[in-house]
């Protein structure tokens, strides 16, 4: 599982060893937190990144994109998620 914490827009593969709960207390045994408890402190569970064995591609997390017109009306949305992208020629060379 991967997690998105309130202070980051990028997923992390493990939770910090200590979390502050909504009541102000901290918890160090974070592996036993329920989904509801994680949600209450602003942590979202997201899928693990897809596997990628292609040396010409890389995996990146992209946040949601909302496009609007001049009047502020939403014209399109792209959901957040893992994307597999092509490496540049420079990245492949290195």
N, C-alpha and C positions, 0 to 999 in steps of 0.2 A: 504494500500500500504506500501511496505517496500522500503528502499532506500539504495544504496551503495554510500558513499561519497568518494571523492578522497583520503582522509587520512585514509581510513579504507577498509579492504577487507571483513568485516562482515556487513551484513545489519543492519540497525537501523529502528525502527518502525515510527520514526518521524524525520522531518528535524530540524536542529538547528534553534533557533529563529532569527538568523541573518546570512546572507550569503554574501560573497564578489562576485560581478559580474565581468565579464572579463574586464570591463572598469575601475575597481578599486573602484567603488562605492559599498556601502553595501545596502542590502535590508532587512528590518525587516518583511515585509508582505509576507512571503515566501509561504503561502498557495495559493496565486494567480499566482505563477510562472507556465508558460507553460512547456510542455515536452521539447520543443526546448531550453527554457531558462535553465532548469535543465541540459540538455545535455551539453550546452555551458560552464557550470561551473563544469563539470565532475561528475555530480550526475546521477546515473542510477536508474530507477525504476525497482524493481524486485517483483515477486509475494509474497504475504504474506505467512508465514509458514503454512504448512498443520496442521489441528487440530489433536491432538493426545490425546486420552483418555485412552490409554493403559499404565498402571503404569510400565510395563516392558520395555518400549521404550522411546526414547527421540528424539527430532528434532534438527538437526544441519545443518548449512550452510557449504557447501564444495565448495571451489573455483575450477576452471577448472584445470584439470590435463593433462599435455601433456607429453607423454613418447617418448623418442628418443632412437635410437640405438647408437653404438659407433661412427658412422660417423655424428651424428647430425640429421639424418633423422627422421621425426615424424613417430612413429609406431602406436600410438593410442592416442585418446583424450577422456577425460570424461568431459562433460559439467558441468559448475557450477550449483548449485541448492540446494534446501532443500532436506535433506535425513532423513529418519526415521531409527534410529539404535536401536539395542538391548542394554539395560543397562546390566552392569556386575552384578554378584551376589552380590558384595559389595554395588553397587549403589542401588540395589533393597532392600537390607537389611536395609539400612538407610532410 
